[in-house]
Amino acid sequence: MNYQDSLDWLYSTQTFGIKLGLENISRLLDELGVTADRKGRKIIHVAGTNGKGSVCAFSERILRDAGLRSGLFTSPHLMTYRERVRVSGELIPAEAVAELLTRIRGLVIDWEHHPTFFEISLGLAMRWFCDQDCEAIVLETGMGGRLDATNALLSDVCVITSISLDHEQWLGDTIRQVATEKAGILKRNVPVIIAELHPEAREVIGRRTLTLGIPCIEVHPLPPEWDLGLQGPHQRENAALAVEAVCRIEGDRLTRDGIRQSLAATSWPGRFQCIGDGLILDGAHNPDAAERLRQTWEAAFPGEKARLIFGAVKTKDVAGIFRALLPVIDSVTFVPVKSERRLSVAEMRAAFLESGGAGIPTDESSDLIAAVEASRRRDGKTLVAGSLFLVGEALGHFLGERFEVSLQ
């Protein structure tokens, strides 16, 4: 298969849905030779509700700048599937994606229980990391933790970022239930580093670490004079988590000055990303992330409000997202995202009214780029938020890169 053919096959596996469990991925890793070849490679495993991608980005940048050959596995992607798999900052080549997916397709064609999209992606990533002789690998969980495919790999250190409600249909509708799923990545003899957590989440994590007899390390604040490449007060905690994690797996090549420089140089697309001086892109897609976005906006642009361009998918607490953002928006344009799971304009408008936005002007558009261009012709700032699908489409246009619409 060529690159597009291989992606078409991979996306077709989404019909298998989400299967929570580790049997399939363990078998796939074995048959790809990853189980044997990954020995000796350090792994940082990151779970949580929000902040996982930023922690992974900070961690990988520190490791790479220190001279280690690094592997980074994250999801979802914004513009191209290749973003999910990086070695020392470089996206996996399209040719390698095609070759590995062709190989995996041949392996699993007769399996009674077909691997899912995410399991195949993780298998591809780990095979590529081994082929490229990565010394340190940073893995972001896909959704939960306990039964997430990434949990089939034994890590050297775990990180738990903030925990709040999201994916309730899979993880539960209380903080305690969500924390229990996230705590599932914890294993004997593997230390865990935790963010400042909701008290119920902290209790769940604490009990689990006591049961396993493992160190539970609370993050230490960064020196206040250190600058970060990612904006927002919450990024200081994410960066501190990353520093603690990398120091657990590498000592000889890390220096204080080097870590400081790496944190300042870190970038991660779609997280309060400024395009020019008037367009901000942020993939906040749950109330907790929206609250952090509001705080970041108020710190960056005190006294200014945003023209919000918003799109989201079903199952999200859209009213909660709007409720968090209301203090910093003066208008909203609803744009359905390019996903089969998109919310309609009518559904988004109803959620906006539910959130208390009745006095704020609203509009709608079927074309994201047209909506952004119209907004940018006016004074003030434009904020695109609500879904990484929307942010990815905007980035693809304004950075002049191809946006793979096949993303579902």
Long-range contacts (C-beta under 8 A, 24 or more apart in sequence): 1-98, 1-101, 1-102, 1-105, 2-98, 3-94, 3-95, 3-97, 3-98, 5-98, 6-97, 6-98, 6-101, 6-102, 6-105, 7-81, 7-97, 7-101, 7-404, 7-406, 8-406, 9-101, 9-105, 10-81, 10-101, 10-117, 10-120, 10-121, 11-117, 11-406, 11-408, 13-114, 13-115, 13-116, 13-117, 13-120, 14-116, 14-117, 14-408, 16-114, 16-115, 16-116, 16-117, 17-116, 18-116, 18-118, 18-143, 18-170, 19-113, 19-116, 19-119, 20-144, 20-147, 20-148, 20-170, 21-147, 22-147, 22-149, 22-151, 22-152, 23-113, 24-111, 24-113, 24-115, 24-116, 24-119, 24-149, 25-115, 25-119, 25-122, 25-123, 25-149, 25-152, 26-152, 27-111, 28-104, 28-107, 28-108, 28-115, 28-119, 28-120, 28-123, 29-123, 29-126, 29-152, 29-153, 31-107, 32-103, 32-104, 32-107, 32-123, 32-126, 32-127, 33-127, 33-130, 34-123, 34-126, 34-127, 34-130, 37-130, 38-126, 38-129, 38-130, 38-137, 38-153, 41-71, 41-129, 41-130, 41-134, 41-135, 41-136, 41-137, 42-135, 42-136, 42-137, 42-156, 42-249, 42-250, 43-136, 43-137, 43-138, 43-139, 43-153, 43-154, 43-155, 43-156, 43-157, 44-136, 44-137, 44-138, 44-139, 44-155, 44-156, 44-157, 44-158, 44-159, 44-245, 44-246, 44-249, 45-139, 45-141, 45-150, 45-151, 45-153, 45-155, 45-157, 45-158, 45-159, 45-185, 46-138, 46-139, 46-140, 46-141, 46-158, 46-159, 46-161, 46-245, 47-141, 47-144, 47-145, 47-148, 47-158, 47-159, 47-160, 47-161, 47-182, 47-185, 48-141, 48-159, 48-160, 48-161, 48-162, 48-163, 48-182, 48-195, 49-161, 49-162, 49-163, 49-164, 49-165, 49-166, 49-178, 49-182, 49-286, 49-288, 50-161, 50-162, 50-164, 50-166, 50-286, 50-288, 50-289, 50-292, 51-161, 51-162, 51-195, 51-234, 51-237, 51-238, 51-241, 52-140, 52-141, 52-161, 53-140, 53-268, 53-271, 54-230, 54-235, 54-238, 54-239, 54-268, 54-271, 55-159, 55-161, 55-238, 55-241, 55-242, 55-245, 56-138, 56-139, 56-140, 56-242, 57-230, 57-266, 57-267, 57-268, 58-230, 58-238, 58-239, 58-241, 58-242, 58-243, 58-262, 58-263, 58-266, 59-138, 59-242, 59-245, 59-246, 60-86, 60-89, 60-138, 61-89, 61-262, 61-263, 61-265, 61-266, 62-242, 62-243, 62-246, 62-254, 62-258, 62-259, 62-262, 62-263, 63-136, 63-138, 63-246, 63-250, 64-88, 64-89, 64-262, 65-258, 65-261, 65-262, 65-265, 66-246, 66-250, 66-253, 66-254, 66-255, 66-258, 66-262, 67-253, 68-135, 68-136, 68-250, 68-253, 69-132, 69-133, 69-134, 69-135, 69-136, 70-134, 70-135, 70-136, 70-137, 70-138, 71-125, 71-128, 71-129, 71-132, 71-134, 71-136, 71-137, 71-138, 72-137, 72-138, 73-121, 73-122, 73-125, 73-126, 73-129, 73-137, 73-138, 73-139, 73-140, 73-150, 74-140, 75-118, 75-121, 75-140, 75-142, 76-388, 76-407, 77-392, 77-404, 77-407, 78-269, 78-270, 78-283, 78-388, 78-391, 78-392, 78-395, 78-396, 79-392, 79-395, 79-396, 79-399, 79-401, 79-402, 79-403, 79-404, 80-401, 80-402, 80-403, 80-404, 81-404, 81-407, 84-121, 84-125, 85-121, 85-124, 85-125, 85-128, 85-129, 87-128, 87-129, 87-132, 87-134, 92-124, 92-125, 92-128, 96-128, 97-124, 100-124, 100-127, 100-128, 116-149, 118-142, 118-149, 119-149, 122-149, 122-150, 126-153, 136-246, 136-249, 136-250, 141-182, 141-185, 143-167, 143-170, 143-171, 144-170, 144-171, 144-181, 144-182, 144-184, 145-181, 145-182, 145-183, 145-184, 145-185, 146-180, 146-181, 146-182, 146-183, 146-184, 146-185, 147-181, 147-184, 148-184, 148-185, 150-185, 151-184, 151-185, 154-187, 154-190, 155-185, 155-187, 155-190, 156-190, 156-248, 156-249, 157-190, 157-191, 157-192, 157-193, 157-245, 157-248, 157-249, 158-185, 158-186, 158-187, 158-190, 158-191, 158-192, 158-193, 159-192, 159-193, 159-194, 159-241, 159-242, 159-244, 159-245, 160-185, 160-192, 160-193, 160-194, 160-195, 160-197, 160-205, 161-195, 161-238, 161-241, 162-195, 162-196, 162-197, 162-234, 162-237, 162-288, 163-197, 163-198, 163-201, 164-198, 164-286, 164-287, 164-288, 165-286, 165-287, 165-288, 165-317, 166-285, 166-286, 166-288, 166-316, 167-315, 168-315, 169-315, 174-200, 175-200, 175-201, 176-200, 176-201, 176-203, 176-204, 179-204, 179-205, 180-204, 183-208, 186-212, 186-214, 187-212, 187-214, 188-212, 188-213, 188-214, 189-214, 190-214, 191-215, 191-216, 191-217, 191-248, 192-216, 192-217, 193-217, 193-218, 193-219, 193-241, 193-244, 193-245, 193-248, 194-218, 194-219, 195-219, 195-237, 195-238, 195-241, 196-237, 217-244, 219-244, 220-244, 222-263, 226-260, 226-263, 226-264, 227-263, 227-264, 228-263, 228-264, 228-266, 229-263, 229-264, 229-265, 229-266, 229-267, 230-266, 230-267, 230-268, 230-271, 230-272, 231-271, 231-272, 231-296, 231-299, 231-300, 232-271, 232-272, 232-292, 232-293, 232-295, 232-296, 232-299, 233-292, 233-295, 233-296, 233-299, 234-292, 234-295, 234-296, 239-263, 239-266, 269-391, 269-395, 270-388, 270-391, 270-392, 270-395, 272-296, 272-297, 272-300, 273-391, 273-395, 275-394, 275-398, 278-376, 278-380, 278-381, 278-382, 279-372, 279-376, 279-381, 279-382, 279-384, 279-394, 279-398, 280-306, 280-381, 280-382, 280-383, 280-384, 281-383, 281-384, 281-385, 281-391, 281-394, 281-395, 282-383, 282-384, 282-385, 282-391, 283-385, 283-387, 283-388, 283-390, 283-391, 284-321, 284-385, 284-386, 285-312, 285-313, 285-316, 285-321, 285-386, 285-387, 285-388, 286-316, 286-317, 286-320, 286-321, 287-317, 287-320, 287-321, 287-323, 287-324, 289-321, 290-320, 290-321, 290-322, 290-324, 290-325, 290-385, 291-324, 293-324, 293-325, 293-385, 294-324, 294-325, 294-327, 294-328, 297-328, 297-383, 298-327, 298-328, 301-381, 304-380, 304-381, 305-329, 305-330, 305-380, 306-330, 306-380, 306-381, 306-382, 306-383, 307-331, 307-332, 307-333, 307-375, 307-378, 307-380, 307-381, 307-382, 307-383, 308-332, 308-333, 308-383, 308-385, 309-333, 309-335, 309-368, 309-371, 309-372, 309-375, 309-382, 309-383, 309-384, 309-385, 309-390, 310-334, 310-335, 310-348, 310-384, 310-385, 310-386, 310-390, 311-335, 311-336, 311-337, 311-342, 311-343, 311-348, 311-368, 311-386, 311-387, 311-389, 311-390, 312-337, 312-342, 312-343, 312-348, 312-386, 312-387, 313-337, 313-339, 313-341, 313-342, 313-343, 313-387, 313-389, 314-341, 314-342, 314-343, 315-341, 316-343, 318-343, 318-347, 318-348, 318-351, 318-352, 318-386, 319-351, 319-352, 319-354, 319-355, 320-355, 321-386, 322-351, 322-352, 322-355, 322-356, 322-357, 323-355, 323-356, 325-385, 326-355, 326-356, 326-357, 326-360, 329-360, 329-383, 330-360, 330-361, 330-380, 331-360, 331-361, 331-362, 331-363, 332-357, 332-360, 332-361, 332-362, 332-363, 333-362, 333-363, 333-364, 333-365, 333-371, 333-375, 334-362, 334-363, 334-364, 334-365, 335-364, 335-365, 335-366, 335-367, 335-368, 335-371, 335-390, 336-366, 337-386, 337-387, 337-389, 337-390, 337-393, 338-389, 338-393, 338-405, 338-407, 339-387, 339-389, 339-407, 339-408, 340-408, 341-408, 342-389, 368-393, 368-394, 369-393, 369-394, 369-397
